[in-house]
Amino acid sequence: MMEIDNPSPVALLQGIRDPERILAQSGPDPRQFEAWIAKVRPDILHVHTWMGMPPRLPSLVHRMGGKVVFTAHDYYGLCLRTVLVDAGGVTCQGPEAARCAACNAHAQGRFARFLHGQPWLHTYKAELRKLVSSRPRTISIARGNIHIPSSVSKRVPAFASLIEYNLALFQQVDRFHFASSVSEGVYRDLLAWPLEGERISISHLGIVDLRAQRVPRSGPLRMGFIGDSTPYKGLPWLLDELKKLREGGVTDWILDVHGPGHEKASAAPGVEYKGVFSPGDLAGVYASMDLLIVPSRWKETFSLVALEALSHGVPVLCSPTVGAGDLVKRFAPSLAPTSQDAFLRTLTDLLHSPERVQKVASDLALAQLPFDARHHALELESFYARA
């Protein structure tokens, strides 16, 4: 394994405030990469993200006769915040210079990104998350109505150049690996040329098929949500809908909320905030859960949390924008609905008839699903051979 000591700026979820630094690419000496590529002569350069990527690396691989493949794990390159959701929480329709300038106006600067990369700082992540989430947002962003002050508008040309630069990187990809129909749809819609690629579901070595160990539960239907409090994860919407159902007399359920950022959440009937759990608690969390709900409002490229739940024998109800719905459709199409209205109807039906969840769990136990990371590796090797 090798590590780049001085990579290009890394955006993460906060975006990029200074696109000029990426365009300037103050990364490692390109001559070192030329010597390394000439020595290694890779057949395949597999890119999992463009963040930190030396800009000449793909072209150097091509020059040495290699191919470039790209896994669409997120939307970086199309979106500097990686999720195609702007700073105002609105789903973005794709890169556009003025919109990107407004969206990234409060992104981290160079020093903050440096601090974020320091291992010792991870201890204080929870407190930092509270601080960042409390920062005022003065830039208004809405479809067709972008208001940006002059201090931001002067950076629009730099964002336009960065968009052009990112699209040029995508043009160097020989073959795209899409983890789901959701990510494939976004990339094919937003890149204005035919894409050569395939859809292959993902996994990792931490996923183990434990469905046979599943023990049915009794009592009220216990649902789970695993994720942070970011609105585009869908929890606020889900809580509103569950509140309406409870007020309508549907009360025989509990929702356990796991994850960071819920510390200040108001108590609500039927909702229990569990906080962050450790890896050692994973089996117990899923053993106590009848149904995982993934109500994402963003176009989630996959959802490893959903895969994890399925591997423990827990049925998953996905919103229509969750890529892991491709797997759910194999054994329970109604739990991977094609619209938000259908999602709500399915949730309502399950709460009215919780015995249906156990029937779905029985179908899940027999489904052929791609949990084995070794099999996934073989699929990618075959994918490489076709590049």
DRENTOR-432087 format. One record per residue (C-alpha): x, y, z; residue in one letter. Coordinates in pm, whole numbers, plus 50000, padded with zeros to 5 digits. Last residue first. Example, Ala and Ser with C-alpha at 12.3 -4.5 7.8 and 13.67 -1.06 7.14 Angstrom:
<recs>
513674989450714S
512304955050780A
</recs>
This chain:
<recs>
487644970748009A
486224935447976R
489014919648183A
488484946048451Y
484814935848488F
485904899648527S
488234910548806E
485374930948951L
483084900648962E
485844880549129L
486214907349397A
482444906949456H
482604869249504H
485294874749766R
483134901349931A
480374875649986D
477034893150054F
475584891249703P
471954880249766L
470104848649668Q
466924850649874A
465874823050117L
466154842350446A
464714873250275L
461494854550196D
461114845350564S
461834881350665A
459154892950420V
456624870150592K
457744883850931Q
457194919150807V
453724910050681R
452734901151038E
452974938551111P
449634944750934S
448584980751009H
452184991751055L
453214973050741L
450374988550539D
451325023650652T
454975018450558L
453925004850218T
451615034550156R
454375058650258L
456845043050017F
454205042849742A
453745080349791D
457505085349777Q
457655067349445S
459165035849294T
458785013749599P
461574991349732A
459694973450011L
456914964149765S
459444945349551P
460204920549833A
462674892849736F
464794906049450R
463434941249489K
465394944849815V
468664940749624L
467974969049375D
466664989449670G
470294992049771A
470445022749545G
468175043849765V
466125070349580T
462825051349589P
462865050949973S
463965017950114C
462154994350355L
464674968550471V
464034933650605P
466414921950882V
468104888350819G
471484899250955H
472934901650601S
469904922650506L
470764947650781A
474364950850658E
473234955850300L
470894983650414A
473705000150611V
475904997150302L
473565020750127S
473895023149741F
474325055249540T
471915074349760E
469915098249545K
469005121649828W
465725119950023R
466815089450222S
464095070250408P
466195039050491V
463935019850731I
465224988450900L
462554963551006L
462164939051293D
465034952251507M
466324938751838S
468624913351672A
469914941151446Y
471164961951737V
472464931451922G
474584920351627A
476084955151591L
476984960851956D
480644951251912G
480914975851624P
480055003751871S
476675021151884F
475985058251844V
472895072952006G
469835052752106K
467045077952055Y
463685061052117E
460595071151921V
457155056952010G
455845089352153P
458285117852080A
461275131252269A
462855162052118S
466175157851942A
469105175952098K
471455146152101E
470395133851757H
473665142651585G
475225108351579P
473595074751505G
470795051251603H
467085059651611V
464855031651743D
461275034551615L
458585016751816I
455225003651693W
451694995151806D
450325030651786T
448335034151464V
445445055351600G
445445084351354G
447655104851585E
450165076251563R
450005077051183L
450535114651177K
453545111551410K
454965084151190L
454755107450889E
456505135951070D
459195112551203L
459875099250852L
460245134250708W
462675144250984P
464615111450933L
465135115150558G
468915113050526K
468565146250340Y
467825162650674P
471265154850824T
470545139451165S
472965110551134D
472275074851034G
470675042151140I
466875041051156F
465195011151316G
461724996251343M
460294976351630R
456854962151556L
455254957251895P
455824923852071G
457534892351948S
460854887351774R
461954860851524P
465494846751577V
467984852551293R
471004829751301Q
470384816750948A
470534852450817R
474124857250928L
475714862150584D
478894881350663V
479614917350561I
482854930250713G
484844919150409L
483044943650182H
480054944349947S
479034960849620I
476374954549356S
477624954848998I
476034976848727R
478124979348414E
479935005548209G
480635023847886E
479095058247909L
477535076047612P
478165113647630W
476635143147813A
477395132648169L
474495143048391L
471815117648293D
474125087548257R
475775095748588Y
472475099948773V
470875068648627G
473885046948704E
473945059249063S
470285049649112V
470535016848917S
473145005649167S
476855001349240A
477835015448900F
481255006048765H
482235028948477F
484645019048198R
487265037747999D
487345068348223V
489335097348075Q
486165116747996Q
485385116848368F
488545137048429L
487515162348163A
484195166548344L
486125175748658N
488205202248478Y
485135217948317E
483445219848657I
486615234948803L
486745261548531S
483125271448601A
483925272248971F
486795296248903A
484515318048689P
481955319348976V
484505332149226R
483575368749179K
480005359049262S
480995349449617V
482235382949746S
479585399449526S
476805383849732P
474875353449606I
471165348749547H
470265319249324I
466635316049212N
466085289948941G
466025261849192R
466815276249533A
469915286849720I
470125314749976S
473575321650118I
473635334050476T
473965300850653R
474755305751020P
477035280151186R
475245257151432S
475835225451227S
479575232251224V
479775235651603L
477665204751669K
479815184451428R
482945197351600L
481685184451933E
480995150051789A
484325148951605K
486425155851914Y
488255122751924T
488725125151545H
491105154251607L
493985131451700W
493895116051353P
494575149251173Q
492775151250838G
490095174950959H
492785198851078L
494185202350727F
490685207350586R
490125235250841A
493395251750740F
492565251450368R
489075265450404G
485965245250479Q
482825252150280A
480655282250361H
480385296050005A
480195260949861N
476505261649766C
476685297149632A
479685289949410A
478145257049297C
474915274649193R
476815301349003A
478975275448820A
476415248848736E
476885212448834P
473825190048847G
470125190548936Q
470715195449306C
468405181549574T
467735209549821V
469205208350172G
470205245050176G
473885236650139A
473085217649819D
472335180649780V
474075163049493L
475835140349748V
479585145949692T
479725181549835R
481775191749530L
479065177149306C
479515162148958L
483165154749027G
482205139649359Y
478925121249309Y
479395091049536D
480565054949512H
480585056749132A
483415032149073T
485775043448796F
487875023448553V
491005036148378V
492865014348128K
496585008248082G
498765012247772G
501555032547932M
500115065047789R
496725055847931H
498215052348278V
499925086048238L
496615101748131S
494895088248442P
497705100648674L
498045135748537R
495485151448770P
497005137749091P
493925123949271M
493225139449611G
489465135749561M
488795118949227W
487145089749404T
487155051749378H
489505051349078V
490705017448954H
493835021748741L
494094989748539I
496914973148347D
499454990248570P
502924998548428R
504654996248769V
508005011648670K
506755036848412A
503895045548647I
506385052548929W
508705073348712A
505815094148578E
504445097548928F
507715111549060Q
507875135548764R
504435148448860P
505895163449184D
503215158949447P
500165181449476G
499745218749442S
497045212849184Q
496505248549062A
492965239048959L
492375223549299I
493695254449473R
491635277649252E
488475259449360P
488695277249699D
485505270949896R
485365233549835I
482615210949968G
481845201450327Q
481035164950259L
484645154550184L
486455181249979A
490025168549962V
492645192949829P
495285176649603S
497525151749776P
500815158549955N
502015126650116D
500295103049874I
500095068850038E
501205034949915M
500005000050000M
</recs>
